[in-house]
Amino acid sequence: WSAEKLSSLADVGWSDFLQPVCSLLDSPEKSAGAARSKLNLLHYLCALAVHKDIASRLINSQLFPVLIQQLRAAASWDIRTKAARVMGLLALHTPELGENVPVSEAIILLTEIIRENFRNSKLKQCLLPALGELLYLVASEEEKREHPRERRVVPSAAYTVLMRCLREGVRLFGC
């Protein structure tokens, strides 16, 4: 499905598109072919996520919790990091975030994975952009509200991990 076609879909067509996407992502990776199919689907979702209207529909759909589940439990780190990339791109390109999107859960999970694998710089390079985009999205949404309240829980550990990574990056690159 092209981005143009997806943009013009009604709710029924959108559901017909999302159901098999979520089913494939949620399926176990029992073979290399299944893992490759899942990875290809995540690449496709990265390409779709740069379109604002599609990003908004995807992040506010049942896909976002499926991406969190992939980040948490996929057997392959390639799939886990690509799921994080899709989440980051969705956060970057969505103009509006629904109330029921589990962004806080994604932030907590990304923070935990980065903290547990702190010495793995390649993994941090894959996960930090997604964490940063989600934090920025939450901050932007709070700023838009007339009466800001604590709607989304952002643990202080997320900021601590982010700052620690930034300080380490400054030391590594001599900035």
Backbone as CSV, one residue per row, in Angstrom:
resi,resn,N_x,N_y,N_z,CA_x,CA_y,CA_z,C_x,C_y,C_z
1,TRP,0.844,-1.170,0.000,0.000,0.000,0.000,0.892,1.235,0.000
2,SER,0.584,2.171,-0.879,1.357,3.402,-0.931,0.858,4.354,0.162
3,ALA,1.687,5.329,0.481,1.297,6.323,1.479,0.069,7.092,1.015
4,GLU,-0.003,7.388,-0.264,-1.148,8.132,-0.801,-2.441,7.336,-0.640
5,LYS,-2.370,6.050,-0.923,-3.561,5.208,-0.790,-3.972,5.095,0.674
6,LEU,-2.997,4.920,1.558,-3.318,4.818,2.988,-3.926,6.110,3.521
7,SER,-3.450,7.233,3.036,-3.973,8.525,3.488,-5.443,8.697,3.140
8,SER,-5.869,8.063,2.064,-7.249,8.240,1.622,-8.199,7.170,2.154
9,LEU,-7.692,6.232,2.944,-8.547,5.156,3.439,-9.528,5.638,4.502
10,ALA,-10.726,5.088,4.455,-11.713,5.313,5.519,-11.356,4.388,6.688
11,ASP,-12.089,4.505,7.772,-11.789,3.720,8.969,-11.826,2.211,8.719
12,VAL,-12.781,1.743,7.924,-12.877,0.310,7.637,-11.652,-0.158,6.857
13,GLY,-11.252,0.587,5.850,-10.064,0.243,5.077,-8.809,0.296,5.923
14,TRP,-8.760,1.257,6.818,-7.608,1.390,7.713,-7.502,0.166,8.616
15,SER,-8.627,-0.300,9.131,-8.631,-1.512,9.964,-8.192,-2.725,9.156
16,ASP,-8.634,-2.807,7.909,-8.235,-3.912,7.039,-6.731,-3.894,6.784
17,PHE,-6.136,-2.720,6.768,-4.693,-2.595,6.601,-3.958,-2.967,7.894
18,LEU,-4.415,-2.444,9.024,-3.703,-2.615,10.293,-3.759,-4.029,10.854
19,GLN,-4.868,-4.703,10.678,-5.032,-6.027,11.284,-3.939,-7.005,10.852
20,PRO,-3.672,-7.179,9.561,-2.592,-8.104,9.200,-1.195,-7.590,9.577
21,VAL,-1.019,-6.280,9.589,0.275,-5.711,9.996,0.548,-6.081,11.449
22,CYS,-0.422,-5.852,12.315,-0.251,-6.171,13.738,-0.110,-7.674,13.959
23,SER,-0.854,-8.462,13.198,-0.766,-9.927,13.328,0.624,-10.430,12.965
24,LEU,1.168,-9.904,11.876,2.508,-10.337,11.469,3.558,-9.926,12.497
25,LEU,3.446,-8.702,12.994,4.418,-8.255,13.996,4.298,-9.053,15.288
26,ASP,3.094,-9.445,15.627,2.855,-10.162,16.873,3.189,-11.647,16.786
27,SER,3.415,-12.157,15.592,3.688,-13.585,15.424,5.110,-13.914,15.877
28,PRO,5.321,-15.147,16.348,6.664,-15.546,16.785,7.620,-15.694,15.603
29,GLU,8.884,-15.474,15.873,9.924,-15.578,14.842,10.528,-16.975,14.904
30,LYS,9.816,-17.946,14.360,10.281,-19.335,14.459,11.315,-19.694,13.407
31,SER,11.429,-18.888,12.383,12.410,-19.170,11.331,13.080,-17.866,10.906
32,ALA,14.161,-18.023,10.170,14.857,-16.837,9.662,13.969,-16.077,8.686
33,GLY,13.147,-16.804,7.932,12.231,-16.165,6.987,11.183,-15.325,7.686
34,ALA,10.674,-15.818,8.810,9.672,-15.068,9.581,10.290,-13.803,10.171
35,ALA,11.513,-13.928,10.670,12.207,-12.756,11.218,12.481,-11.741,10.111
36,ARG,12.869,-12.218,8.932,13.136,-11.332,7.805,11.865,-10.618,7.364
37,SER,10.739,-11.325,7.328,9.451,-10.712,6.969,9.075,-9.621,7.958
38,LYS,9.290,-9.899,9.234,8.977,-8.918,10.272,9.871,-7.693,10.124
39,LEU,11.138,-7.922,9.866,12.081,-6.818,9.686,11.720,-5.989,8.453
40,ASN,11.344,-6.650,7.365,10.921,-5.926,6.163,9.676,-5.090,6.426
41,LEU,8.752,-5.624,7.193,7.541,-4.872,7.544,7.902,-3.642,8.373
42,LEU,8.834,-3.783,9.286,9.258,-2.635,10.098,9.948,-1.576,9.230
43,HIS,10.713,-1.995,8.240,11.318,-1.046,7.289,10.218,-0.288,6.542
44,TYR,9.221,-0.999,6.107,8.073,-0.393,5.409,7.376,0.619,6.319
45,LEU,7.177,0.261,7.587,6.531,1.184,8.530,7.391,2.431,8.754
46,CYS,8.714,2.282,8.720,9.600,3.454,8.821,9.342,4.404,7.661
47,ALA,9.170,3.846,6.477,8.911,4.679,5.298,7.553,5.368,5.398
48,LEU,6.565,4.694,5.950,5.236,5.291,6.095,5.200,6.350,7.194
49,ALA,6.013,6.164,8.228,5.957,7.022,9.415,6.366,8.459,9.149
50,VAL,6.973,8.743,8.014,7.394,10.116,7.727,6.242,10.971,7.195
51,HIS,5.104,10.376,6.942,3.921,11.114,6.485,3.066,11.449,7.700
52,LYS,2.844,12.737,7.945,2.174,13.185,9.159,0.816,12.527,9.397
53,ASP,-0.016,12.468,8.377,-1.344,11.891,8.592,-1.273,10.405,8.889
54,ILE,-0.360,9.708,8.236,-0.205,8.276,8.489,0.428,8.054,9.862
55,ALA,1.432,8.854,10.201,2.079,8.730,11.508,1.064,8.917,12.625
56,SER,0.196,9.893,12.464,-0.820,10.148,13.482,-1.775,8.958,13.629
57,ARG,-2.188,8.406,12.511,-3.100,7.260,12.575,-2.395,6.031,13.154
58,LEU,-1.135,5.835,12.809,-0.412,4.660,13.304,-0.128,4.752,14.799
59,ILE,0.339,5.910,15.264,0.688,6.021,16.686,-0.559,5.937,17.571
60,ASN,-1.687,6.366,17.041,-2.932,6.343,17.808,-3.735,5.063,17.578
61,SER,-3.108,4.046,16.986,-3.792,2.786,16.700,-3.264,1.679,17.608
62,GLN,-3.748,0.480,17.357,-3.284,-0.691,18.110,-1.859,-1.077,17.743
63,LEU,-1.276,-0.442,16.736,0.097,-0.762,16.337,1.109,-0.380,17.414
64,PHE,0.912,0.761,18.075,1.914,1.232,19.033,2.141,0.231,20.170
65,PRO,1.089,-0.322,20.788,1.339,-1.356,21.807,2.042,-2.604,21.244
66,VAL,1.775,-2.945,19.992,2.450,-4.086,19.370,3.942,-3.776,19.201
67,LEU,4.264,-2.537,18.848,5.675,-2.138,18.744,6.362,-2.210,20.099
68,ILE,5.673,-1.799,21.137,6.240,-1.896,22.498,6.518,-3.354,22.835
69,GLN,5.584,-4.225,22.493,5.777,-5.650,22.756,6.971,-6.200,21.991
70,GLN,7.160,-5.763,20.758,8.318,-6.201,19.977,9.614,-5.700,20.605
71,LEU,9.601,-4.478,21.077,10.776,-3.921,21.745,11.104,-4.718,23.004
72,ARG,10.084,-5.172,23.670,10.265,-5.909,24.920,10.705,-7.354,24.680
73,ALA,10.144,-8.026,23.674,10.272,-9.477,23.650,10.782,-10.099,22.358
74,ALA,11.024,-9.331,21.329,11.477,-9.945,20.075,12.799,-10.670,20.297
75,ALA,12.957,-11.793,19.627,14.167,-12.595,19.786,15.390,-11.896,19.172
76,SER,15.170,-11.146,18.126,16.266,-10.504,17.401,16.426,-9.046,17.835
77,TRP,17.679,-8.639,18.084,17.924,-7.234,18.416,17.680,-6.339,17.209
78,ASP,17.845,-6.868,16.007,17.536,-6.084,14.814,16.065,-5.677,14.813
79,ILE,15.206,-6.613,15.139,13.771,-6.322,15.185,13.462,-5.353,16.322
80,ARG,14.088,-5.554,17.451,13.839,-4.675,18.601,14.257,-3.238,18.296
81,THR,15.433,-3.075,17.704,15.894,-1.713,17.414,15.085,-1.072,16.287
82,LYS,14.638,-1.875,15.332,13.826,-1.324,14.241,12.447,-0.934,14.767
83,ALA,11.907,-1.679,15.725,10.634,-1.305,16.352,10.797,0.032,17.081
84,ALA,11.933,0.218,17.752,12.203,1.490,18.416,12.317,2.613,17.392
85,ARG,12.917,2.336,16.266,13.038,3.353,15.209,11.669,3.767,14.695
86,VAL,10.791,2.803,14.490,9.430,3.123,14.044,8.746,3.998,15.090
87,MET,8.890,3.654,16.370,8.272,4.456,17.428,8.824,5.881,17.409
88,GLY,10.131,6.016,17.256,10.738,7.339,17.212,10.260,8.158,16.026
89,LEU,10.168,7.531,14.864,9.681,8.245,13.666,8.217,8.638,13.815
90,LEU,7.426,7.764,14.392,6.024,8.111,14.635,5.929,9.316,15.570
91,ALA,6.745,9.306,16.629,6.733,10.422,17.581,7.183,11.719,16.915
92,LEU,8.171,11.630,16.052,8.687,12.807,15.361,7.658,13.407,14.413
93,HIS,6.914,12.576,13.713,6.057,13.066,12.636,4.578,13.193,12.991
94,THR,4.170,12.753,14.157,2.750,12.851,14.484,2.413,14.257,14.970
95,PRO,1.356,14.840,14.432,0.966,16.167,14.898,0.153,16.139,16.189
96,GLU,-0.455,14.997,16.489,-1.308,14.930,17.679,-1.276,13.533,18.279
97,LEU,-1.181,13.492,19.584,-1.097,12.235,20.318,-2.395,12.000,21.075
98,GLY,-2.982,10.836,20.882,-4.212,10.488,21.592,-3.961,10.250,23.074
99,GLU,-5.031,10.330,23.835,-4.937,10.175,25.294,-4.521,8.768,25.727
100,ASN,-4.900,7.760,24.951,-4.688,6.375,25.377,-3.444,5.718,24.806
101,VAL,-2.593,6.479,24.167,-1.362,5.916,23.602,-0.377,5.679,24.757
102,PRO,0.131,4.456,24.886,1.010,4.138,26.025,2.448,4.633,25.846
103,VAL,2.588,5.936,25.679,3.913,6.526,25.470,4.777,6.360,26.719
104,SER,4.186,6.509,27.886,4.959,6.369,29.125,5.562,4.976,29.238
105,GLU,4.802,3.968,28.854,5.309,2.595,28.882,6.505,2.447,27.946
106,ALA,6.428,3.050,26.768,7.532,2.988,25.813,8.773,3.691,26.369
107,ILE,8.575,4.843,27.003,9.697,5.587,27.582,10.355,4.776,28.693
108,ILE,9.551,4.182,29.555,10.080,3.367,30.657,10.863,2.179,30.111
109,LEU,10.310,1.506,29.107,10.971,0.340,28.534,12.286,0.716,27.845
110,LEU,12.285,1.774,27.050,13.519,2.222,26.403,14.578,2.579,27.437
111,THR,14.156,3.258,28.496,15.084,3.633,29.565,15.703,2.396,30.205
112,GLU,14.877,1.404,30.499,15.375,0.171,31.122,16.358,-0.558,30.212
113,ILE,16.033,-0.657,28.930,16.919,-1.370,27.995,18.255,-0.644,27.868
114,ILE,18.212,0.671,27.778,19.466,1.438,27.672,20.291,1.279,28.942
115,ARG,19.633,1.357,30.089,20.350,1.237,31.359,20.975,-0.152,31.516
116,GLU,20.230,-1.202,31.146,20.742,-2.569,31.263,21.881,-2.851,30.288
117,ASN,21.925,-2.127,29.184,22.944,-2.354,28.146,23.796,-1.104,27.953
118,PHE,24.114,-0.442,29.042,24.739,0.871,28.959,26.077,0.858,28.230
119,ARG,26.820,-0.198,28.321,28.138,-0.263,27.681,28.043,-0.618,26.201
120,ASN,26.885,-0.956,25.718,26.712,-1.304,24.305,26.399,-0.022,23.536
121,SER,27.423,0.622,23.018,27.237,1.926,22.374,26.418,1.830,21.086
122,LYS,26.540,0.724,20.366,25.756,0.567,19.141,24.266,0.503,19.459
123,LEU,23.912,-0.235,20.488,22.518,-0.337,20.898,21.998,1.015,21.381
124,LYS,22.819,1.731,22.128,22.409,3.076,22.574,22.163,3.994,21.397
125,GLN,23.003,3.914,20.368,22.818,4.749,19.180,21.499,4.447,18.485
126,CYS,21.023,3.232,18.603,19.743,2.856,17.991,18.550,3.283,18.842
127,LEU,18.692,3.237,20.149,17.554,3.464,21.040,17.408,4.906,21.537
128,LEU,18.514,5.623,21.672,18.443,6.994,22.190,17.599,7.938,21.339
129,PRO,17.684,7.882,20.007,16.822,8.783,19.222,15.338,8.556,19.484
130,ALA,14.929,7.307,19.610,13.513,7.012,19.888,13.120,7.558,21.261
131,LEU,13.977,7.362,22.251,13.691,7.894,23.580,13.579,9.414,23.543
132,GLY,14.503,10.060,22.868,14.471,11.519,22.764,13.223,12.024,22.065
133,GLU,12.817,11.380,20.972,11.614,11.801,20.245,10.362,11.623,21.094
134,LEU,10.292,10.530,21.835,9.123,10.313,22.695,9.071,11.343,23.820
135,LEU,10.228,11.659,24.405,10.271,12.680,25.457,9.858,14.038,24.898
136,TYR,10.339,14.359,23.718,9.978,15.628,23.089,8.484,15.682,22.775
137,LEU,7.931,14.576,22.303,6.502,14.527,22.004,5.666,14.755,23.257
138,VAL,6.034,14.119,24.341,5.306,14.299,25.600,5.405,15.751,26.054
139,ALA,6.592,16.330,25.975,6.775,17.729,26.387,5.961,18.665,25.498
140,SER,5.945,18.401,24.199,5.170,19.235,23.265,3.683,19.147,23.545
141,GLU,3.203,17.954,23.832,1.782,17.768,24.131,1.400,18.506,25.418
142,GLU,2.258,18.456,26.410,1.979,19.148,27.673,1.979,20.656,27.471
143,GLU,2.871,21.133,26.619,2.962,22.559,26.351,1.715,23.090,25.637
144,LYS,1.089,22.267,24.824,-0.105,22.666,24.079,-1.327,22.848,24.981
145,ARG,-1.340,22.174,26.086,-2.517,22.206,26.963,-2.619,23.547,27.684
146,GLU,-3.864,24.012,27.836,-4.085,25.257,28.580,-3.775,25.078,30.055
147,HIS,-4.212,23.964,30.582,-3.984,23.669,32.001,-3.146,22.400,32.098
148,PRO,-1.821,22.542,32.000,-0.981,21.344,32.031,-1.132,20.587,33.349
149,ARG,-1.340,19.322,33.212,-1.393,18.434,34.375,-0.481,17.262,34.053
150,GLU,-0.167,16.519,35.067,0.657,15.342,34.840,-0.205,14.264,34.230
151,ARG,-0.223,14.191,32.936,-1.022,13.185,32.249,-0.166,11.979,31.904
152,ARG,1.020,12.209,31.493,1.911,11.128,31.091,3.058,11.050,32.092
153,VAL,3.294,9.871,32.556,4.351,9.662,33.529,5.674,9.515,32.791
154,VAL,6.585,10.410,33.099,7.942,10.316,32.565,8.851,10.146,33.774
155,PRO,9.419,8.953,33.918,10.254,8.715,35.105,11.532,9.539,35.058
156,SER,11.984,9.942,36.220,13.216,10.729,36.285,14.397,9.906,35.763
157,ALA,14.286,8.580,35.819,15.357,7.719,35.312,15.584,7.949,33.815
158,ALA,14.529,8.294,33.087,14.680,8.547,31.651,15.598,9.743,31.427
159,TYR,15.402,10.798,32.193,16.263,11.980,32.068,17.677,11.677,32.550
160,THR,17.781,10.896,33.610,19.097,10.533,34.142,19.887,9.736,33.111
161,VAL,19.258,8.728,32.517,19.928,7.909,31.505,20.309,8.758,30.302
162,LEU,19.393,9.616,29.876,19.669,10.478,28.730,20.863,11.389,29.011
163,MET,20.888,12.025,30.163,21.999,12.922,30.511,23.310,12.153,30.653
164,ARG,23.247,10.964,31.222,24.450,10.148,31.367,25.013,9.782,29.994
165,CYS,24.137,9.434,29.078,24.575,9.103,27.715,25.179,10.325,27.025
166,LEU,24.559,11.469,27.218,25.086,12.694,26.615,26.453,13.051,27.198
167,ARG,26.608,12.940,28.519,27.904,13.227,29.138,28.967,12.272,28.629
168,GLU,28.624,10.989,28.510,29.578,10.005,28.012,29.945,10.308,26.555
169,GLY,28.980,10.725,25.763,29.230,11.077,24.373,30.171,12.259,24.256
170,VAL,30.023,13.226,25.140,30.895,14.395,25.129,32.320,13.978,25.454
171,ARG,32.495,13.068,26.419,33.835,12.591,26.759,34.445,11.789,25.612
172,LEU,33.618,10.964,24.937,34.137,10.137,23.860,34.586,10.961,22.662
173,PHE,33.861,12.022,22.370,34.163,12.791,21.179,34.950,14.056,21.463
174,GLY,35.312,14.282,22.723,36.133,15.422,23.078,35.470,16.766,22.850
175,CYS,34.167,16.798,22.946,33.435,18.068,22.737,33.385,18.870,24.004
